[in-house]
């Protein structure tokens, strides 16, 4: 086995976020379950900045929770140049939004543009300090100005500027929304898969994933290394819940994204008792993994590795669900034989078949079943021989 490489995902500014990048399958990408084009309900609406700010102020456009951190990546100069473009009547790229059942809009592509405009014209709407223009390319007379520092004519020009919004209407199936947004997700800082799922699937699943990702047992088991900025911590939680609630046998299409959307919908309708029970199993699995593997839990382990690798999503889902299925007696027996478990897992990671199942094209049905069964067989072997 060649020396392992640290194939870590990075955020918008080049920092590692604590999880391993999943490599796509070498096979051509396919839509697992073709959808009916009649299911797509998209309208295109030109809207003035004033109307968009009014919707935002009345909580009918969501610009703050969960995605607020994203537009903060834009520095003052970049934000100022966007305002300058509007003042120069340069058209901005179209915005994309998803409409929920209450007709609120979740902005999926354009959050930075709208937040910048709000910060300049009406910063109280998003609870931010006013934007002061700096680094302008053409309108040097307005360097250092805020909105009130503009002439009445320019202030009106900004308020009446029109932006084009492609709105995916309520009633469009979440799987279809996800596919559409995945195809057009080419903004300055594209949303991650979990951020897309979050945007198009409202309901209590959003709060459940956030709460579970904040559990001390989760933070300890992942060694606090998974950064929440791209929602990768919530995706790990969701992967556990998907296979724990729906079952491995429910994964019948090579479409991990669609499966995880189904899981979010299942969480939305699950009772508090069901979720409380699932959480207790989740915590138990995390605690067992933490004791056995320490800070190396849910990471690939090789004989020849240059350093600790990031959290592997496929390992996390398969190992956590398998550990959750154990009785307290079985879990205690594994803890007593921690060294044997670690050695067995190292051997498993050096098995080419298993390594392939957790590294490339991990949504393939055969690979999903392979990693779950091989980890189960590894644990059964330890329990039998202990």
C-alpha positions as CSV (number, residue, x, y, z in Angstrom):
1,X,0.0,0.0,0.0
2,X,1.4,3.4,-1.0
3,X,1.8,6.1,1.6
4,X,-1.5,7.7,2.3
5,X,-2.2,11.2,1.2
6,X,-4.1,13.9,3.1
7,X,-7.0,14.4,0.7
8,X,-8.7,17.0,2.9
9,X,-11.5,19.3,1.8
10,X,-10.8,23.0,2.1
11,X,-13.0,26.0,2.7
12,X,-13.4,29.1,0.5
13,X,-10.1,30.6,1.9
14,X,-8.0,27.5,1.7
15,X,-8.3,26.1,5.2
16,X,-8.8,22.4,5.9
17,X,-12.3,21.7,7.3
18,X,-11.5,18.3,8.9
19,X,-13.1,15.8,6.5
20,X,-11.7,13.9,3.6
21,X,-12.7,14.8,0.1
22,X,-14.7,12.0,-1.5
23,X,-13.4,11.2,-5.0
24,X,-16.0,10.8,-7.8
25,X,-16.6,7.5,-9.4
26,X,-14.6,6.8,-12.6
27,X,-17.9,6.0,-14.2
28,X,-19.9,8.7,-16.0
29,X,-22.2,10.6,-13.6
30,X,-25.8,9.5,-13.9
31,X,-29.1,10.6,-12.5
32,X,-30.1,7.7,-10.4
33,X,-33.8,8.1,-10.8
34,X,-34.9,10.3,-13.7
35,X,-37.6,12.8,-12.7
36,X,-40.6,14.1,-14.7
37,X,-39.9,17.5,-16.2
38,X,-43.5,18.4,-15.3
39,X,-42.4,18.4,-11.7
40,X,-40.2,21.4,-12.3
41,X,-42.0,24.7,-11.4
42,X,-39.6,27.6,-11.9
43,X,-40.6,31.2,-12.5
44,X,-38.4,34.1,-13.3
45,X,-39.1,37.4,-11.6
46,X,-37.4,40.8,-11.9
47,X,-37.5,42.5,-8.6
48,X,-36.2,45.9,-7.4
49,X,-33.7,46.1,-4.6
50,X,-36.4,47.8,-2.4
51,X,-38.8,44.9,-2.8
52,X,-36.0,42.4,-2.0
53,X,-35.1,44.3,1.2
54,X,-38.7,44.6,2.2
55,X,-39.1,40.8,1.9
56,X,-35.9,40.4,3.9
57,X,-37.0,42.8,6.6
58,X,-40.3,40.8,6.9
59,X,-38.5,37.5,7.2
60,X,-39.7,36.3,3.8
61,X,-36.1,36.0,2.6
62,X,-33.6,34.3,4.8
63,X,-30.2,36.0,4.7
64,X,-28.8,35.3,8.2
65,X,-29.1,31.8,9.9
66,X,-26.5,29.3,8.8
67,X,-25.4,31.1,5.7
68,X,-24.5,34.5,7.2
69,X,-20.9,33.3,7.6
70,X,-20.6,32.8,3.9
71,X,-21.0,36.4,2.7
72,X,-18.5,37.4,5.4
73,X,-15.8,35.8,3.2
74,X,-16.2,38.8,0.8
75,X,-13.8,41.6,1.9
76,X,-14.7,45.3,2.0
77,X,-13.2,46.0,-1.4
78,X,-15.2,43.2,-3.1
79,X,-18.4,44.3,-1.5
80,X,-17.7,47.9,-2.5
81,X,-17.1,47.0,-6.1
82,X,-20.5,45.2,-6.2
83,X,-22.2,48.4,-5.0
84,X,-20.2,50.4,-7.6
85,X,-21.5,48.0,-10.3
86,X,-25.1,48.8,-9.4
87,X,-24.3,52.5,-9.3
88,X,-22.9,52.1,-12.8
89,X,-26.0,50.2,-13.9
90,X,-23.9,47.1,-14.7
91,X,-26.3,44.1,-14.5
92,X,-25.6,41.5,-11.8
93,X,-25.8,37.7,-12.3
94,X,-29.2,36.1,-11.7
95,X,-30.2,34.9,-8.3
96,X,-31.6,31.5,-7.5
97,X,-34.0,30.8,-4.6
98,X,-36.2,28.0,-3.3
99,X,-39.7,28.7,-2.0
100,X,-41.0,26.9,1.1
101,X,-44.6,26.0,2.0
102,X,-45.0,29.4,3.7
103,X,-43.7,31.2,0.6
104,X,-40.4,32.2,2.3
105,X,-37.4,32.2,0.0
106,X,-34.1,30.5,0.8
107,X,-31.4,32.1,-1.4
108,X,-29.2,29.4,-2.8
109,X,-27.1,31.3,-5.3
110,X,-26.6,35.0,-4.6
111,X,-26.5,35.2,-0.8
112,X,-23.3,37.3,-0.9
113,X,-24.7,39.8,-3.4
114,X,-28.0,40.3,-1.5
115,X,-26.3,40.5,1.9
116,X,-23.8,43.1,0.6
117,X,-26.7,45.2,-0.8
118,X,-28.6,44.9,2.4
119,X,-25.5,45.9,4.4
120,X,-25.0,49.0,2.4
121,X,-28.6,50.2,2.1
122,X,-30.3,48.9,5.2
123,X,-27.7,47.2,7.5
124,X,-30.1,46.8,10.4
125,X,-32.0,44.2,8.4
126,X,-29.1,41.8,8.8
127,X,-27.8,43.1,12.0
128,X,-24.5,44.4,10.6
129,X,-22.5,47.5,10.6
130,X,-23.0,49.8,7.6
131,X,-20.7,49.2,4.6
132,X,-18.3,52.0,3.9
133,X,-17.2,52.1,0.2
134,X,-13.5,51.5,-0.4
135,X,-11.3,50.4,-3.2
136,X,-13.6,51.8,-5.9
137,X,-12.4,51.5,-9.5
138,X,-14.3,54.4,-11.1
139,X,-16.4,56.4,-8.7
140,X,-13.6,57.8,-6.7
141,X,-15.6,60.7,-5.4
142,X,-17.6,58.3,-3.2
143,X,-14.6,56.6,-1.6
144,X,-15.3,56.4,2.1
145,X,-19.0,57.1,1.7
146,X,-21.9,55.2,3.2
147,X,-25.4,55.0,1.8
148,X,-26.4,58.3,3.2
149,X,-23.3,59.9,1.8
150,X,-24.6,59.3,-1.8
151,X,-26.6,61.9,-3.7
152,X,-30.4,61.4,-3.6
153,X,-30.3,60.5,-7.3
154,X,-27.8,57.6,-6.7
155,X,-29.6,56.4,-3.6
156,X,-32.8,56.1,-5.7
157,X,-30.8,54.4,-8.4
158,X,-29.8,51.7,-6.0
159,X,-33.3,51.3,-4.5
160,X,-34.9,51.0,-8.0
161,X,-32.2,48.7,-9.4
162,X,-33.7,45.4,-10.7
163,X,-32.3,42.0,-10.0
164,X,-33.5,38.8,-11.8
165,X,-34.5,35.9,-9.6
166,X,-35.1,32.3,-10.7
167,X,-37.5,31.0,-8.1
168,X,-38.2,27.3,-7.7
169,X,-41.7,27.2,-6.4
170,X,-43.0,25.2,-3.5
171,X,-44.4,21.8,-4.6
172,X,-41.3,21.0,-6.6
173,X,-39.9,17.8,-5.1
174,X,-36.8,18.3,-3.0
175,X,-34.8,15.8,-5.1
176,X,-35.6,17.8,-8.2
177,X,-34.7,21.1,-6.4
178,X,-31.4,19.6,-5.4
179,X,-30.6,18.4,-8.9
180,X,-31.4,21.8,-10.3
181,X,-29.3,23.7,-7.8
182,X,-26.4,21.3,-8.1
183,X,-26.3,22.0,-11.8
184,X,-26.4,25.8,-11.4
185,X,-24.3,26.0,-8.2
186,X,-21.5,28.0,-9.7
187,X,-21.6,31.2,-7.6
188,X,-18.5,32.9,-6.2
189,X,-18.5,30.4,-3.3
190,X,-20.5,27.4,-4.3
191,X,-22.7,25.8,-1.7
192,X,-21.6,22.4,-0.4
193,X,-24.0,19.4,-0.9
194,X,-25.2,19.6,2.7
195,X,-25.8,23.4,2.5
196,X,-28.0,22.7,-0.6
197,X,-29.9,19.9,1.3
198,X,-30.4,22.3,4.2
199,X,-31.7,25.1,1.9
200,X,-34.3,23.0,0.1
201,X,-35.5,20.8,3.0
202,X,-37.0,23.0,5.7
203,X,-38.3,21.5,9.0
204,X,-36.9,20.3,12.3
205,X,-34.2,18.2,10.7
206,X,-32.2,21.5,10.4
207,X,-32.2,21.9,14.2
208,X,-31.7,18.2,14.9
209,X,-28.5,18.1,12.8
210,X,-27.2,21.3,14.3
211,X,-27.9,20.1,17.9
212,X,-26.4,16.7,17.4
213,X,-23.3,18.1,15.8
214,X,-22.8,20.2,18.9
215,X,-23.0,17.2,21.3
216,X,-19.8,16.9,23.4
217,X,-19.6,13.2,22.5
218,X,-19.5,14.1,18.7
219,X,-16.9,16.8,19.2
220,X,-14.8,14.5,21.3
221,X,-15.1,11.5,18.9
222,X,-14.1,13.8,15.9
223,X,-11.4,15.4,18.0
224,X,-13.0,18.8,17.4
225,X,-11.5,18.7,13.9
226,X,-14.6,19.0,11.7
227,X,-15.3,22.7,11.0
228,X,-19.0,23.6,10.9
229,X,-18.6,26.4,8.3
230,X,-19.6,24.1,5.4
231,X,-22.0,22.0,7.4
232,X,-19.8,18.9,7.1
233,X,-20.4,18.2,10.8
234,X,-24.1,18.1,10.1
235,X,-23.6,15.9,7.1
236,X,-21.8,13.3,9.3
237,X,-24.7,13.3,11.7
238,X,-27.2,13.0,8.8
239,X,-25.3,10.1,7.3
240,X,-25.6,8.2,10.6
241,X,-29.3,9.0,10.9
242,X,-30.0,8.1,7.3
243,X,-28.7,4.5,7.7
244,X,-29.9,4.2,11.3
245,X,-33.5,5.4,10.6
246,X,-34.0,4.2,7.1
247,X,-31.8,1.1,7.2
248,X,-29.1,-0.1,4.9
249,X,-31.6,-2.0,2.8
250,X,-33.3,1.3,1.9
251,X,-30.3,2.3,-0.1
252,X,-31.4,1.0,-3.4
253,X,-30.2,3.7,-5.9
254,X,-26.6,4.9,-6.4
255,X,-27.7,8.3,-5.2
256,X,-26.3,9.3,-1.8
257,X,-27.6,12.9,-2.1
258,X,-31.1,11.7,-2.8
259,X,-30.9,9.2,0.1
260,X,-29.7,12.0,2.5
261,X,-32.6,14.2,1.4
262,X,-35.0,11.3,2.1
263,X,-33.4,11.1,5.6
264,X,-34.0,14.7,6.3
265,X,-37.6,14.3,5.4
266,X,-37.8,11.2,7.7
267,X,-36.3,13.3,10.5
268,X,-38.9,16.0,10.0
269,X,-41.7,13.5,10.6
270,X,-40.0,11.4,13.3
271,X,-41.4,11.7,16.8
272,X,-39.4,13.2,19.7
273,X,-39.2,9.8,21.3
274,X,-37.8,8.2,18.1
275,X,-35.2,10.9,17.8
276,X,-34.3,10.7,21.5
277,X,-33.8,6.9,21.2
278,X,-31.7,7.4,18.1
279,X,-29.6,10.0,19.8
280,X,-28.8,7.7,22.7
281,X,-27.6,5.0,20.3
282,X,-25.6,7.7,18.5
283,X,-23.9,8.9,21.6
284,X,-23.1,5.3,22.7
285,X,-21.5,4.6,19.3
286,X,-19.4,7.8,19.5
287,X,-18.3,7.1,23.0
288,X,-17.2,3.6,22.1
289,X,-15.3,4.8,19.0
290,X,-13.7,7.5,21.1
291,X,-12.4,5.1,23.7
292,X,-11.2,2.5,21.2
293,X,-9.6,4.8,18.6
294,X,-8.9,8.0,20.5
295,X,-8.2,11.0,18.3
296,X,-8.0,8.6,15.2
297,X,-11.6,7.7,15.3
298,X,-13.4,7.6,11.9
299,X,-10.1,8.1,9.9
300,X,-8.3,5.8,7.6
301,X,-5.4,4.0,9.2
302,X,-2.5,2.7,7.2
303,X,0.8,1.0,8.1
304,X,2.7,3.7,6.1
305,X,1.1,7.1,6.7
306,X,2.8,10.4,6.9
307,X,0.4,11.8,9.4
308,X,-3.2,11.7,10.7
309,X,-5.8,11.8,7.9
310,X,-9.0,13.8,8.0
311,X,-12.4,12.3,9.0
312,X,-13.6,10.0,6.3
313,X,-17.4,10.3,5.7
314,X,-17.8,6.7,4.5
315,X,-16.0,5.3,7.5
316,X,-18.0,7.5,9.8
317,X,-21.4,6.3,8.6
318,X,-20.4,2.6,8.4
319,X,-18.5,2.4,11.7
320,X,-20.9,4.6,13.7
321,X,-24.0,2.6,12.6
322,X,-22.4,-0.7,13.2
323,X,-21.3,0.4,16.7
324,X,-24.8,1.7,17.4
325,X,-26.2,-1.7,16.7
326,X,-24.2,-3.4,19.4
327,X,-25.5,-4.2,22.9
328,X,-23.8,-2.5,25.9
329,X,-22.1,-5.8,26.7
330,X,-20.7,-6.1,23.2
331,X,-19.5,-2.5,23.2
332,X,-17.8,-3.1,26.6
333,X,-16.1,-6.2,25.2
334,X,-14.7,-4.2,22.2
335,X,-13.4,-1.6,24.6
336,X,-11.6,-4.2,26.6
337,X,-10.0,-5.4,23.4
338,X,-9.3,-2.0,21.9
339,X,-5.8,-2.9,20.7
340,X,-7.2,-5.8,18.7
341,X,-9.9,-3.6,17.2
342,X,-7.3,-1.0,16.2
343,X,-5.1,-3.6,14.6
344,X,-8.0,-5.2,12.8
345,X,-9.1,-1.8,11.4
346,X,-5.6,-1.1,10.2
347,X,-5.6,-4.4,8.3
348,X,-9.0,-3.5,6.9
349,X,-7.8,-0.2,5.6
350,X,-5.0,-1.9,3.9
351,X,-7.4,-4.2,2.1
352,X,-7.7,-2.8,-1.4
353,X,-11.4,-3.7,-1.7
354,X,-12.3,-1.9,1.5
355,X,-10.1,1.1,0.8
356,X,-11.8,1.5,-2.6
357,X,-15.2,1.4,-0.9
358,X,-14.4,4.3,1.4
359,X,-12.5,6.5,-1.1
360,X,-13.9,6.7,-4.6
361,X,-17.5,6.6,-5.9
362,X,-18.6,5.9,-2.3
363,X,-22.3,6.2,-3.3
364,X,-22.2,3.0,-5.4
365,X,-24.6,0.5,-3.9
366,X,-22.0,-2.3,-3.9
367,X,-19.5,-0.1,-2.1
368,X,-21.9,1.0,0.5
369,X,-22.9,-2.6,1.3
370,X,-19.2,-3.7,1.2
371,X,-18.0,-1.2,3.7
372,X,-20.9,-1.9,6.1
373,X,-20.5,-5.7,5.9
374,X,-16.7,-5.6,6.2
375,X,-16.8,-3.5,9.3
376,X,-19.5,-5.7,10.8
377,X,-17.4,-8.8,10.0
378,X,-14.4,-7.2,11.6
379,X,-16.3,-6.4,14.8
380,X,-17.9,-9.8,14.9
381,X,-14.5,-11.4,14.6
382,X,-13.2,-9.5,17.6
383,X,-16.3,-10.4,19.7
384,X,-16.1,-14.0,18.8
385,X,-12.4,-14.4,19.6
386,X,-12.4,-12.1,22.7
